[in-house]
Amino acid sequence: MKDTILILILATSALVALPSSSVYEDTTIPSYDTTWTENGDRYRQIYICDRKERTETVIIIRNDSVLLRETTKF
């Protein structure tokens, strides 16, 4: 649970730290946060594209447990 909260705080702060012009003008792949329910489980997917660090991060959470956190350099 603590890891989930920490990841969400870091993901949110990464999005907030970007200047608005870079989000709209320099980001070719948008950041997003999606939630859905499947077989009674709650899922959340967070995608962050950090153009400055040249990384893409995908975080998948099921019922408050992190299933996957993957960062790829491009």
C-alpha positions as CSV (number, residue, x, y, z in Angstrom):
1,M,0.0,0.0,0.0
2,K,2.8,2.4,0.9
3,D,4.5,1.6,-2.5
4,T,1.3,2.4,-4.4
5,I,0.9,5.7,-2.7
6,L,4.5,6.6,-3.2
7,I,4.3,5.7,-6.9
8,L,1.1,7.7,-7.4
9,I,2.7,10.8,-5.7
10,L,5.8,10.5,-7.8
11,A,3.7,10.1,-11.0
12,T,1.5,13.1,-10.1
13,S,4.5,15.3,-9.2
14,A,6.2,14.3,-12.5
15,L,3.2,15.5,-14.4
16,V,2.8,18.7,-12.3
17,A,6.5,19.5,-12.6
18,L,6.3,19.7,-16.4
19,P,5.7,23.2,-17.8
20,S,2.3,23.3,-19.5
21,S,3.9,24.3,-22.8
22,S,6.0,21.1,-22.8
23,V,3.0,18.9,-22.1
24,Y,1.1,20.3,-25.1
25,E,3.8,21.2,-27.6
26,D,6.8,18.9,-26.9
27,T,5.1,15.7,-25.8
28,T,4.2,13.5,-28.8
29,I,3.0,10.6,-26.6
30,P,0.6,11.9,-23.9
31,S,0.6,10.9,-20.2
32,Y,-2.6,9.4,-19.0
33,D,-4.4,7.6,-16.1
34,T,-7.0,5.0,-16.8
35,T,-9.1,2.9,-14.5
36,W,-11.4,-0.1,-15.2
37,T,-13.0,-3.2,-13.5
38,E,-12.5,-6.7,-14.6
39,N,-13.9,-9.8,-12.8
40,G,-14.5,-7.8,-9.7
41,D,-10.9,-6.5,-9.6
42,R,-10.2,-2.8,-9.9
43,Y,-7.3,-1.9,-12.2
44,R,-5.5,1.3,-12.8
45,Q,-2.9,2.1,-15.5
46,I,-0.7,5.1,-15.4
47,Y,1.4,6.1,-18.4
48,I,4.0,8.9,-18.2
49,C,6.2,10.1,-21.0
50,D,9.1,12.2,-19.7
51,R,10.6,14.0,-22.8
52,K,13.3,15.6,-20.7
53,E,14.6,12.3,-19.3
54,R,13.6,10.5,-22.5
55,T,11.7,7.8,-20.6
56,E,8.3,6.1,-20.8
57,T,6.9,4.7,-17.6
58,V,3.9,2.3,-17.3
59,I,2.5,1.4,-13.9
60,I,-0.4,-1.1,-13.6
61,I,-2.2,-1.4,-10.2
62,R,-4.7,-4.1,-9.2
63,N,-6.7,-3.6,-6.0
64,D,-4.1,-1.2,-4.5
65,S,-1.2,-3.6,-5.4
66,V,1.4,-2.7,-8.0
67,L,1.5,-5.5,-10.6
68,L,4.0,-3.8,-13.0
69,R,6.2,-0.8,-13.0
70,E,8.3,-0.6,-16.2
71,T,10.5,2.3,-17.4
72,T,11.9,2.3,-20.9
73,K,14.4,4.8,-22.3
74,F,13.9,6.1,-25.9
